[in-house]
Amino acid sequence: MAALAVVFAIAILAHCSAVVAAAAADPATADTRNFTIPSPRSTTTTNKGPVTYVFGDSMSDVGNNNYFPMSLAKSNYPWYGIDYPGREATGRFTNGKTIGDYMADKFGVPSPPPFLSLSLAGKDVLGGVNFASGGAGILNETGVYFVQYLSFDEQITCFETVKKAMIAKIGKEAAEAAVNAALFQIGLGSNDYINNFLQPFMADGTTYTHDQFIRLLITTLDRQLKRLYGLGARKVVFNGLAPLGCIPSQRVRSTDGKCLGKVNAYAVQFNAAAKKLLDGMNAKLPGAQMALADCYSVVMELIEHPDKHGFTTAHTSCCNVDTEVGGLCLPNTRPCRDRSAFVFWDAYHTSDAANKVIADRLWAGMMASAGHGGGASAPPSVGASSPAPAPFPSEDY
């Protein structure tokens, strides 16, 4: 967690400089009067934290896919959003808030709006933006059967559009400073397994061995992160994969309903490769501060010890799901009565209650590192790597 704390701390401090630079470039569009540097322990919404750009899949999507009429990866219907403010199905793939929403609360900033909702001619481009799209993966071929979505490469192109609009608004120097100071949160890779490599009808699972597939993922991610770096990204948090073998859509494929150890091992191997990639970028790219968020350990803790965190059920979903296409909630059935007792909302996505716990644990670990040996003077490196998964009784797939 130490490196993750470094990235967040630097992003907060750099944000102050970026605000001043933007004010100098265009005082009319940059308000510094109420700017304060957030206390490391503060979780109030009175402070202004760093501008955040979010890239990812359905775990981070806040409504981009709503704008695609042909998309098969949508959650803008009941019972999604039943616990979101206003009980609105916003396009988030959960019953309430995402992990990113809760992290934004802790930074004291609004959750970044979906890119496709923005007016590029207005001030929207000067704040955080969410580019995440349900179905997306690191690879462009991942998610093709969802028809319409934003792949990671397309999300980066969308960010490039935003930066051009920023330059038109406040000038190149101020825009560059703002982007350099921003925090880039990336959560991708799950669909590359769940909706690609592990699907018998997708070519990658039969074309590549897993070692070859990992190399393909990391080579592609290397190119994509360097592209973002070229566009000004310096502070990057990449979310490691969770224990994918324990999500409900994978448990039902085992012979005994337990976690699939082989799939969890894939996730651990990917996380280790991503850590090595980020380490290398920090060493080679001037100013790069990139860290891996250890989501594997945090989510596995909820799955193995749900009762410690107020949950009763971690093996199946709260809502009844479509087992034929997608594993999303069926709108014509009722979800579970106590939604706060379930770790998983549908066959793939964690519940609002779980998302809050996950955000709390990531934040607590990050702040502990920042306050005790994880200050901004520490060298850039990746946070704690995911542990090897314990052997499971069922290893079949």
N, C-alpha and C positions, 0 to 999 in steps of 0.2 A: 504493500500500500504506500510505501514511502515515495516512490516515483510518481504515483498518482497524486499524492498531496503536493508534490513539487509543481506538477503541471497546473493544478488548480490555483495554488498560491501565486504562481507567476502570472497566470491569466488574470487574476484579480488585480494585481499590481500593475500589469501592463495596460489593463483597461483604463486606469486613471490617466496614464500618459496619452492613450488614444483619444479620450474625451477632450483633453486639453488641445491636442493636435487638431481634432475636428472643429473645436470652437475657434481656434485661430484661423482655420480655413474658411469657416462659414458660421459665424456666431449665431445666425438665425436658425440654424438647424441642429446645433449642439448645445444642450443645456447642462452647465456644470454647477449650477447653484445648489442643487440638492445631492450632489455626488459625495458619497462617503465610502471608505474602504470597509468592507464587511469584516466584523470580528470573526476569527476562526471558529468560535463556538456559537455564533449567532445563527438562528434559523428563522428570523423574522423576515417580513416582507417589506421592511422600511428601507433597506439598503439596496443599492444598485450593484449587482454583480456583473460579471463579464458578459459581453455579447456572445451568444452561443449559436453555433450552426450544427444541426443534427442531421446525420445521414444514417439510413438503416432500412429495416424491413418492417413487418407488421408489429413488432414489439415497440417500435418508435413512431409509427405512422399516426398522425393526429388529424388526418382527413384528406390527404392528397389524392388517394384513390377514389374519393367521392366524385372527383372531377372527370373520371374516366367512365363514360357510359357503358363501355364494353368490358370493363374489368370484372373478373370473377373473384377477385380478392377484395371484398368490401365488407364493412361491418356497420353500415349506417342504418341499422334496423334493430328492433327489439330482439333480444334483451340486452344488447350492447348499450352501454351508457346508463343503465338503470341507476347506478350509484354515482354518476358524474353530476356535477352541479347543474340543476335544471332537469335532471333525468333525461339528458339528451344523448342520442346516438350520434356522436360527432365524427365517427370514422375510426375511433380508437378501438383496437381489438381486445377490449376488456370491458368489465362492467363499470369501471370508473376511470381513475387516472392511470397513466403509464408511469414507469420508473422515471422517465425523463421529466414528467410533470412534477413529480415529488422532488426531484433534484433541483428543478427550477425554483420551487417554493423555498428550498433551503438556501439558494443563492439570493433570494429576494428579488427575482425577476419573473416577468410573465413567461409562461411556457411559449416557446417560439411557434408562431402560426405556420400552417402549411404553405409551402411555396406557391402552390397553384391558386391560393386565395389572395395573393398580394397584388397591389398596384405598383408596378415598377417605376412609375412616374412620381410617386409620393415618398413620404418619409419612411414607409414600411421597410425599404431596403437598408436603412441605417440601423435596424435592430436585428435581433436573432431571427433565424429562419429554420424551419424544419423541412427537409427534403425527403424524409423517409417515406417509403412506399411499400405497402404489403405485397409480398411475393418476391421482393428483390433479393439478390445475392451478390456475392463477389463476382461471379461469372455471369456474363451476359446471357448465356443460354438457360441459366437458372430462372425458373418462374415463367417460362414461355407459355405454359398452358393456362396461365392466368390472363392471357391476351393483352391487357393493358395495365402497365405499371411503369415505374421509373427504375431502371437498373442503376447500379452504383455509378457506372460511367455516365449515365444520363443525369443522375443527381449532381455529379460534379459539373457537368455542362450547365445545369440550372444555376449552380453556385457561380459559375463564371459569368452568367447573365446578370446575377445580382451584383457582382463586383463591378461590372461595366456600368450598371446603373448608379452605383455608389460613386464611381469616378465622375460621372456626369453631374452628380449632385454636389459633391464636396471637393472634388479635385483628386488627382492621382496620389499625391503625397499623403493626404489625410486618409484616403480610402485604404492605402497600403498599410498605414499605421494601425487603422482600425482592424483590418483583417489579421495582421501580425499579432495583435493583442487578443483576438477572439479565441474562444475555446471551441474546438471541433470535436464533437462526440460522434463516434461511429459504432454502430452495432450491426454487423453483418456476418454471414457464414452459416447460420442455422439452416436457411433454405437451401444452401448448396449441398447440404446433406439430406435433410428431410424431404425436400421437393426436387432433388436431383440425383445425387449419387446413390441414395438408398431406394430409389424408385426403379422397378424393373423395366419400365417403359421408357426411361431416359437413357440416352446413349452413354453418358459419362460413367455410369456404374458398370457397364460391360466393356468399355474402351480402356479404362485405366484400373490399375491396382490402386489400393489406398495410398501407398507411398507416392505413386505417380500423381494421384489426385491432389494430395497435399502440396506437392511441388507446383502443380498448376495453379492452385489457389494462392499460394504465397507469391509466385511469380507475378500473377495478375494483381494481387494486392500491393506488391512492391511498386508496380507501374502506377497504380491509382493513387497511392499515397504520395509518390513523387510528383504526380500531376497536381495534387492539392498543395503540396509544398511550393511548387512553381507558381501557384496562384496566391501564395502568401500564408498558407497555414503553417503555424509553428507549434502551437499547443494542441496536441491531439490525444484524446483518450479513446482507445479501441476496446470495446467490450469483449472479453473472452467468451467463448461458448459456454453455455450452461450444460449440465449433464443431460444431453439430448435423449439418452437411452431411458430416462425416467419420466419423460413427458407422456401423458395419457395415450397419444397417438402411437407411441412406440411400445408401451407396455402391452397393449392389446395384441401385439405381434409375437409376444413371447408365449411359451407353452404354459406358463404358470402365473402370468400377470405381473411378474417382477420386472425390475429394470433390465434393460439389455446392456450387459457389460461391454460387449463389443462396440456398440455405438458410443457409449461413454468413453471408451478408450480412444475412439476416433477424435472426440472432442478434446480430450487431454492432449493428444498428439498435435492437433491443430493449434491449441493454445501455446504449446511449447514452441512451435514453429513461428507463430505470430510474435511471441516474445523475442525470439532471436532476430526476427526482421526489424522490430522496433528498436532493439538495442543497436543494431547496425546502422539504422538511420540516424539515431542520436549521435553516433560516433562520427558519421560521415557528412551530415548535412548541417551547415552552420546555423545555430540558433534553434535547431529542432529539439522539442521537448515532448516526446511521445511515450505514452505509458499504456500498459495493459491492465484493465480493470478485471479483477479476479471474480467473475460472476459464478464460476463453477462451484467454488467452495460455499459461497453464500446461498445459492439455490439448493445445493445438496444438503446443507444444514436444515433447510425448511422441509425437505423431502424425508430425511432420515429422522428428524426430531420435530415434527409439526407441533406437538403439544407444548413444547417450550416457547413457542411463539404465538400461541392462542389458536392454533388450527387443529381440526380433527381429522381432515381428509387430505391426503397428498397423492393418492394413486389414481384418482379419476377426476373428471371435471364437474363443475357445479351445474352447468347447463347441459341439456341433452344435445348431442352433436350429430351432424350428418357424417356418417361413416363412409359414404361413397365418394363425396367430393369435398375436400378441404378440411373437414373436421371442425367446422364452425357451428355456432349455436343454431338450433332449429327455432325459428320465430313462432311456430305454432304450438310449442310446448312450454311448460313452466320451468324456470330454473330452480335450483335447490332453495330451500326455505332460508337457511342461514348462509348467506353468501360470504360472510366474513370467516367462515370456518373452513373454506376450501382454498388450497394453495393454487389450484388451477381453475381458471374460468371456463375454458373450452379445451379441446384436445391438444392445443399448442401453446396457449397463452396463459400467463399467470394472472391471478385475480387482482383487483384493486387492493385488497388487504395485503396480499403477498407483495405487490409492487411497493407498497409503503414500507414494509419490513426490509425488503431488499435495498431500497434507497437509504433507509435509516442505517443499515449495517455498512453499506459502502461509504456513506458520509462519516459515520463514527470512526471507521478504520482510517479513512483519509485524514480526518482532523486529529486523531491520535498521533498519526505519523507526522503531521505538520507541527504539532506542539511538542513532540518528544523525539527529536532526531531526524525529522523529515522536513527541515526548513528549506527555504529556497536556495540555500548555498550548496545543497547536496547535488552530486553529479546526476545527470539524466540517466535513468535506467528504468527497467520495467518492474512493476510491483510483483508481489508474491505470486509465484506461478501456481497453477491448479495442481492439487495432489493427484497422484495416480488413483484411479478408482478402485475401490475394494472389489474383490471378486464377487460376482453374483451367482446365485444358484442356476440362473438361466442365462446361457450365452447364445442361444439360437436366435435366428432372425427370420 
